[in-house]
Amino acid sequence: MDKRVYLLTIVSFVVGMVELIIGGILDLVAKDLGVSIGKAGLLITVFSLVFAISAPILLTVTARIERKRLTLLALIIFLLGNGLAVLSPSYSLLFMARIISAASGSLLVVLCVTMASNIVTEKYRARAIGIVFMGVSASLVLGVPVGLMLGNAFGWQAPFILITVLTVFSIIGVYFFMEKMEPKPAIPIGQQLRTLKNRKILFAQLTSFLFLAGHLTLYGYLTPFLKSALGLDGTWVSIVYLIFGVAAVLGGGIGGTLSDRFGSKQTILTVIVVFAVAMFAIPHTTFALPLFLVVMVLWSMLSWAITPAMQSYLIEASPETSDIQQSLNNSALHFGIAFGSFIGGIVIERFTVELNATVGGLFIILALGAAVFSMWKKGSVGLFLFGR
């Protein structure tokens, strides 16, 4: 497989870090800028929303720009956004910096996926996509702990200085090692949205949305779940997050390999079924920490294993609009994250955190239904469970 895929993975890693790296230093940001913790938390919210909305729009606006040049341009804007964050003396400027970083970052992730799938042969396509997304999942492992460590040691600006340095290295790598790649013909935004009239495409995107919504219903509130259901202290919570993150990184690569070997459809359906079983089982494993950890590792790996298979399926379902479908899928994932976190908050406030896993599992069941409906062909029901 082309080694340049790993360069694109580094770029996706840097972008992924920016989204969550501020999570561990909200109190430092709030104190320094004179705002409440809740208002500081909007810096995460605005990033996710802008990230979800901007990718398909920017992909249309920049459709005629050569891909390497566009990647470098997006990286430079991303660099400026994070540089502004480092120098921000006020909340409003930091808020603006987050918008700039999110918009350019969303385009970068789509470009990385697109370029990775184009520089490898067809048999390695899903694996290349999985490796690129391993960069994003790896950033989830390091984002919060690195942000917390650097922030506490050197101030809340320190994590953004690290991101700025890594972005500079990314620019150098793309400039010297990536070849020019011509874009596909421009597709108007209206035509992009009209692709969702295709049942296969619409329900595939809905599958991603529901899957991430179910996942975040519990994962967004994993800390209170660990403390309440298992009675873990802060040290053990950190260890559990580390284990979860490592498993997630491995899951992205495994998902791509499974999709290449068994086909995207079978991989998607199998992952969803096993993922649902894991989520429903989690509340019943809390009596024994080792058992809980085993199920949690499975849950974590599968949470990222579906992504490369879904991206590959979307390319197969609509090859002529593959760039568009990847960007729309990226938006669906982030909307799912936002919605799942919202639903999880309602559950924990009105009921108990132990119920979050069950509610999340119900969303996974809906995701399974959406996936089956996307893949269903009249007279060939067994095709989805036993073949490609």
C-alpha positions in Angstrom: 0.0 0.0 0.0 1.2 3.5 -0.8 3.1 5.0 2.2 1.7 8.4 1.5 -1.5 7.2 3.2 0.3 7.6 6.5 1.1 11.2 5.7 -2.6 11.8 5.2 -3.2 10.0 8.5 -1.0 12.5 10.3 -3.0 15.4 8.8 -6.3 13.8 10.0 -4.7 13.2 13.4 -3.8 16.9 13.7 -7.3 18.0 12.7 -8.9 15.5 15.2 -6.8 16.8 18.1 -8.1 20.4 17.6 -11.7 19.3 18.1 -11.4 17.8 21.6 -8.0 19.1 22.9 -9.7 22.0 24.6 -12.0 19.6 26.6 -9.6 19.1 29.4 -8.7 22.8 29.8 -12.1 24.4 29.8 -11.6 25.7 33.4 -8.3 27.3 32.5 -9.8 29.0 29.4 -12.8 30.2 31.4 -10.7 31.6 34.2 -8.2 33.4 31.9 -10.8 34.9 29.5 -13.3 35.7 32.3 -16.2 33.5 31.1 -18.2 30.7 32.7 -17.4 27.0 32.2 -20.7 26.7 30.2 -19.7 29.5 27.9 -16.2 28.0 27.4 -17.9 24.7 26.6 -19.5 26.4 23.5 -16.0 26.4 22.0 -16.4 22.7 21.6 -20.1 22.9 20.4 -19.4 25.5 17.7 -16.5 23.5 16.4 -18.6 20.4 16.0 -21.5 22.2 14.3 -19.3 24.2 11.9 -17.4 21.0 11.1 -20.6 19.2 10.3 -22.1 21.9 8.1 -19.1 23.3 6.2 -17.6 20.3 4.5 -20.1 19.8 1.7 -20.4 23.5 1.1 -16.6 24.0 0.9 -16.2 21.0 -1.2 -18.6 22.5 -3.8 -17.0 25.9 -3.7 -13.5 24.5 -4.2 -14.5 21.8 -6.7 -12.3 23.1 -9.5 -9.1 23.5 -7.4 -6.4 20.8 -7.8 -6.5 18.6 -4.7 -2.9 19.0 -3.6 -3.1 22.7 -3.9 -6.4 22.8 -2.1 -5.0 20.6 0.7 -2.1 23.1 1.2 -4.5 26.0 1.1 -6.7 24.4 3.7 -3.7 23.6 5.9 -2.5 27.2 5.8 -6.0 28.5 6.8 -6.0 25.8 9.5 -2.6 27.0 10.7 -3.9 30.6 10.8 -6.9 29.6 12.8 -4.8 27.8 15.5 -2.3 30.7 15.4 -5.2 33.0 16.2 -6.2 30.8 19.1 -2.7 31.0 20.6 -2.8 34.8 20.4 -6.4 35.3 21.3 -6.7 37.8 24.2 -10.5 37.5 24.4 -13.3 34.9 24.2 -14.7 36.3 21.0 -11.4 36.0 19.1 -11.0 32.4 20.4 -14.5 31.7 19.3 -13.7 33.0 15.8 -10.5 30.9 15.8 -12.5 27.8 16.5 -14.8 28.5 13.5 -11.8 29.0 11.2 -10.2 25.8 12.4 -13.4 23.8 12.1 -14.2 24.9 8.6 -10.8 24.3 7.2 -10.4 21.1 9.2 -13.6 19.6 7.9 -12.4 20.1 4.3 -9.0 18.6 5.2 -10.6 15.4 6.5 -12.6 14.9 3.4 -9.6 15.6 1.2 -7.4 13.1 3.1 -10.0 10.4 2.7 -10.5 11.3 -1.0 -6.8 11.4 -1.8 -6.1 8.2 0.2 -8.7 6.3 -1.7 -7.3 7.5 -5.0 -3.6 6.8 -4.5 -4.0 3.1 -3.7 -5.3 0.2 -5.7 -8.9 -0.8 -5.4 -8.2 -3.8 -3.1 -6.6 -1.5 -0.6 -9.1 1.3 -0.7 -11.2 0.5 2.4 -8.0 -0.2 4.3 -6.5 3.1 3.3 -9.7 4.9 4.4 -9.5 3.0 7.7 -5.9 4.1 8.3 -6.8 7.7 7.7 -9.6 7.5 10.2 -7.2 5.9 12.6 -5.6 9.3 12.7 -8.8 10.8 13.9 -9.4 8.1 16.5 -5.8 8.3 17.7 -6.3 12.0 18.3 -9.3 11.1 20.5 -6.9 9.1 22.6 -4.3 11.9 23.0 -6.5 15.1 22.6 -7.9 15.5 26.1 -4.9 14.1 28.1 -2.4 16.1 26.1 -4.4 19.2 26.3 -4.8 18.8 30.1 -1.1 18.1 30.6 0.2 21.0 28.5 -2.5 23.4 29.7 -1.8 22.8 33.3 2.0 23.0 32.8 2.2 26.0 30.5 -1.2 27.6 30.1 -4.2 26.9 27.9 -2.5 28.3 24.8 0.2 25.5 24.9 -2.0 22.8 23.2 -2.6 25.2 20.3 1.1 25.9 20.0 1.6 22.1 19.6 -1.1 22.0 17.0 0.5 24.9 15.1 3.8 23.1 15.0 2.3 19.9 13.8 0.4 21.7 11.1 3.6 23.3 9.8 5.1 19.8 9.5 2.0 18.6 7.7 2.3 21.4 5.2 5.9 20.5 4.5 5.0 16.8 4.1 2.1 17.4 1.7 4.2 19.9 -0.3 7.1 17.6 -0.9 5.6 14.1 -1.0 2.1 14.4 -2.4 1.6 14.5 -6.2 -0.9 16.7 -8.0 -4.4 15.2 -8.2 -7.0 16.7 -10.5 -10.5 17.3 -9.1 -13.7 15.7 -10.3 -16.2 18.0 -12.1 -18.0 20.4 -9.8 -21.3 19.3 -8.4 -23.7 22.1 -7.3 -24.9 22.0 -3.6 -28.5 21.4 -4.8 -27.4 18.4 -6.7 -25.5 17.2 -3.7 -28.6 17.2 -1.6 -30.6 15.6 -4.4 -28.4 12.6 -4.2 -30.2 11.9 -0.9 -33.3 11.1 -3.0 -31.5 7.8 -3.7 -32.8 5.4 -1.1 -29.5 3.6 -0.7 -27.6 6.9 -0.1 -30.2 8.5 2.2 -30.4 5.5 4.5 -26.7 4.9 4.4 -26.1 8.4 5.7 -28.9 7.9 8.2 -27.2 4.8 9.4 -24.0 6.8 10.2 -26.1 9.4 12.0 -28.0 6.9 14.2 -24.9 4.8 14.9 -22.9 7.8 16.2 -25.9 9.1 18.1 -26.3 5.8 19.9 -22.6 5.6 20.6 -22.4 9.1 22.1 -25.5 8.7 24.2 -23.2 6.6 26.5 -19.7 7.6 25.5 -20.4 11.3 26.0 -21.2 10.5 29.6 -18.7 7.7 30.2 -17.0 9.4 33.2 -20.2 9.7 35.3 -21.1 6.1 34.3 -17.7 4.8 35.4 -17.9 6.6 38.7 -21.6 5.8 39.4 -21.9 2.2 38.1 -18.4 0.9 38.9 -17.3 3.3 41.6 -14.0 4.1 39.9 -11.9 7.0 41.0 -10.1 9.6 38.8 -7.0 7.5 38.2 -9.0 4.5 37.0 -11.2 6.7 34.9 -8.1 7.9 33.1 -6.9 4.3 32.6 -10.3 3.3 31.2 -10.2 6.2 28.7 -6.7 5.2 27.6 -7.8 1.6 27.0 -10.9 2.8 25.2 -8.8 5.0 22.9 -6.2 2.4 22.0 -9.0 -0.1 21.1 -10.7 2.6 19.0 -7.5 3.2 17.0 -7.1 -0.5 16.4 -10.8 -0.7 15.4 -10.4 1.7 12.5 -7.7 -0.4 10.9 -9.6 -3.7 11.5 -12.8 -2.3 10.0 -11.0 -1.4 6.8 -9.4 -4.9 6.6 -12.7 -6.7 7.2 -14.4 -4.6 4.5 -11.7 -5.4 2.0 -11.9 -9.1 2.8 -15.6 -9.7 3.3 -17.2 -6.7 1.6 -18.6 -3.4 2.9 -22.2 -4.6 3.3 -21.5 -7.7 5.4 -19.0 -5.7 7.5 -21.5 -2.9 8.2 -24.3 -5.2 9.2 -22.1 -7.5 11.4 -20.5 -4.5 13.2 -23.9 -2.9 14.0 -25.3 -6.2 15.3 -22.4 -7.0 17.6 -22.1 -3.3 18.6 -25.8 -3.3 19.7 -25.2 -6.5 21.8 -22.2 -4.9 23.4 -24.1 -1.7 24.4 -27.1 -3.6 25.8 -24.6 -5.8 27.7 -22.6 -3.0 29.3 -24.9 -2.2 32.2 -25.0 -5.9 33.2 -21.2 -6.2 33.4 -20.5 -3.6 36.0 -20.4 -6.1 38.8 -17.0 -7.2 37.6 -14.4 -4.7 36.3 -12.5 -7.2 34.1 -15.7 -8.4 32.4 -16.7 -4.7 31.8 -13.3 -3.9 30.3 -13.6 -6.8 27.8 -17.0 -5.7 26.6 -15.9 -2.1 26.6 -12.9 -2.9 24.4 -15.3 -4.6 21.9 -17.6 -1.6 22.1 -14.7 0.8 21.4 -13.2 -1.1 18.5 -16.5 -1.5 16.7 -17.3 2.2 17.2 -14.7 3.0 14.6 -14.7 -0.2 12.7 -17.8 0.7 10.8 -16.5 4.0 9.4 -14.2 2.7 6.6 -16.8 0.1 5.6 -19.4 2.8 5.3 -17.2 5.1 3.3 -16.4 2.2 1.0 -20.1 1.3 0.6 -20.9 4.9 -0.3 -18.3 4.9 -3.0 -19.7 1.7 -4.4 -23.3 3.0 -4.2 -22.5 6.3 -5.9 -19.0 6.3 -7.5 -19.8 9.4 -9.5 -20.5 11.5 -6.4 -18.0 9.8 -4.0 -16.4 13.0 -2.9 -19.9 14.4 -2.0 -21.0 11.3 -0.2 -17.8 11.3 1.9 -18.3 14.9 2.9 -22.0 14.3 3.7 -21.1 11.3 5.7 -18.6 13.3 7.7 -21.4 15.8 8.4 -23.8 12.9 9.4 -21.2 11.6 11.8 -20.8 15.0 13.5 -24.5 15.7 13.7 -24.9 12.2 15.2 -22.2 13.1 17.9 -24.1 16.3 18.7 -27.5 14.6 18.8 -26.3 11.7 20.9 -24.7 14.0 23.4 -27.9 15.9 23.7 -30.1 12.8 24.2 -27.6 11.4 26.7 -27.8 14.6 28.7 -31.6 14.4 28.9 -31.4 10.7 30.0 -28.9 11.4 32.7 -30.8 14.4 34.1 -34.3 12.8 34.0 -33.4 9.2 34.8 -30.0 7.7 35.6 -26.7 7.4 33.8 -27.0 3.6 33.9 -29.9 3.9 31.4 -27.8 5.7 28.8 -26.4 2.5 27.4 -29.9 1.1 26.9 -31.1 4.2 25.2 -28.0 4.3 23.0 -28.6 0.7 22.1 -32.1 1.5 20.8 -30.5 4.0 18.4 -28.2 1.3 17.2 -31.2 -0.9 16.5 -32.6 1.9 14.4 -29.2 2.2 12.6 -29.4 -1.5 11.8 -32.9 -1.0 10.3 -31.6 1.9 8.2 -28.6 -0.1 6.9 -30.8 -3.0 5.9 -33.3 -0.7 4.1 -30.4 0.9 2.3 -29.0 -2.4 1.1 -32.3 -4.2 0.5 -33.1 -5.5 -2.9 -36.3 -7.2 -3.7 -36.0 -11.0 -3.5 -32.5 -11.0 -2.1 -32.9 -10.5 1.7 -30.2 -13.1 2.5 -27.6 -11.2 0.4 -27.0 -8.8 3.2 -26.3 -11.2 6.0 -24.3 -13.8 4.0 -22.8 -12.1 1.0 -21.5 -9.0 -0.5 
